[in-house]
């Protein structure tokens, strides 16, 4: 999914990330909006609001995935023996 970016914004602040909408996130993770809402409320999926609109920063979502669902947090990992 290609998002439209402003050339002016890129020149003024090239370090800014393109924000993701809930619809973008829905497509990336193949989940419905109710699941995203549950992830926000119950699991702390980072988001912010621009007026009344919810937005996500890709770097914050990536960090959240890594800390909450990384290999070390997998339930499939063998348990350490005592």
N, C-alpha and C positions, 0 to 999 in steps of 0.2 A: 504494500500500500504506500504510494508516494504522496507525501504531504507537500502542499504548496508553501514555499518559504519566501519571505520578503528579502530582496537583495539589499535594500536599505538597512534592514535590521541586521543582516549578516555583516555588513560593513561596519556598523556602529558598535556591535557587540558580538563578535564571532564566537565568544565562549558560551553564549546562551544556548540552551538546549531547546529543541522543538518540543513543546508540551503535547502530551497525548490526551485525547478526549476519552470518555468512557466507551464510546463506540470504537475507537482505535484499540483500546485495551481488550474489549470484547472480541474483536477480530484476532488479535495477537494470541490470546489465551484460549480461544474457542469456548468461551463461557457466556452465560447470559448476564444481564445487568444486575440481577438479584445476587448472583454469586460474587460479583465485584463489590457490591454493597456489604455482603457478609464478610468478605476478606477485609474490607476497611474497618468494619465495626468489631469483629471478633479476633482478627489476626493482625491488625495494625498496618494494613497496606497504606503506605504514605500517599497523601494527596493534598491538594490545596484548592482553594476557591478563588476564582476570578469573578468577582461579583457573585452571581448565583450559580455559576458554572463550575463543575468539578474538573480538575486537570491533574495529570500525573507527570512527573519528571522521569524520563527513562532511567537516569542514573540512580535515582532513589528507589525505583521499582526493582532494578537489578540488584542493588544492595539488599533490599528486603528479601528478595528471592534467595540470595546467597546466605543470608543469616538465618532465615526461617526454613529453607528447603534445600540447603546445600547437602553434599554427600555426608558430612559428619552428623547431620540431623535426620538422616534417612532411617526409617523403621526397619529397613531390610539389612542394616548393618549387624554383623554378629556381635553378641554381647561378650564383654571381656570376662575371662575366667578368673575366679578368685584364687 
